[in-house]
Amino acid sequence: QAAFHIAGHPLPAPKTDGERAWTFGDREFHLLMGALYEPLARQLDDPAQRARHVKRYGEENVALVEEALAGLARDRRAMAA
């Protein structure tokens, strides 16, 4: 089994059965991304809040985030199919 690395540093070897059974696949990835970015996605769905983000960060940056969120949503739907 390949070592999992964070910032170039390998995680220590698992010591318990629970640690050995742990995985980080597509499902876990989307759970993490949802937890991190769903609040922002909801804000961008609200025109007033989106305008606030555009004013602060610029249209190009907001559009880039929306594109990334749309890509995550497409991948999540494809996984569910």
MODELLER restraints for C-alpha pairs under 7 A, 6 or more apart:
rsr = mdl.restraints
at = mdl.atoms
rsr.add(forms.Gaussian(group=physical.xy_distance, feature=features.Distance(at['CA:3:A'], at['CA:10:A']), mean=6.06, stdev=0.5))
rsr.add(forms.Gaussian(group=physical.xy_distance, feature=features.Distance(at['CA:3:A'], at['CA:11:A']), mean=6.90, stdev=0.5))
rsr.add(forms.Gaussian(group=physical.xy_distance, feature=features.Distance(at['CA:4:A'], at['CA:10:A']), mean=5.65, stdev=0.5))
rsr.add(forms.Gaussian(group=physical.xy_distance, feature=features.Distance(at['CA:4:A'], at['CA:11:A']), mean=5.84, stdev=0.5))
rsr.add(forms.Gaussian(group=physical.xy_distance, feature=features.Distance(at['CA:5:A'], at['CA:11:A']), mean=5.87, stdev=0.5))
rsr.add(forms.Gaussian(group=physical.xy_distance, feature=features.Distance(at['CA:14:A'], at['CA:20:A']), mean=5.45, stdev=0.5))
rsr.add(forms.Gaussian(group=physical.xy_distance, feature=features.Distance(at['CA:30:A'], at['CA:76:A']), mean=6.86, stdev=0.5))
rsr.add(forms.Gaussian(group=physical.xy_distance, feature=features.Distance(at['CA:43:A'], at['CA:49:A']), mean=5.56, stdev=0.5))
rsr.add(forms.Gaussian(group=physical.xy_distance, feature=features.Distance(at['CA:43:A'], at['CA:50:A']), mean=6.31, stdev=0.5))
rsr.add(forms.Gaussian(group=physical.xy_distance, feature=features.Distance(at['CA:44:A'], at['CA:50:A']), mean=4.57, stdev=0.5))
rsr.add(forms.Gaussian(group=physical.xy_distance, feature=features.Distance(at['CA:53:A'], at['CA:62:A']), mean=6.91, stdev=0.5))
rsr.add(forms.Gaussian(group=physical.xy_distance, feature=features.Distance(at['CA:54:A'], at['CA:62:A']), mean=6.11, stdev=0.5))
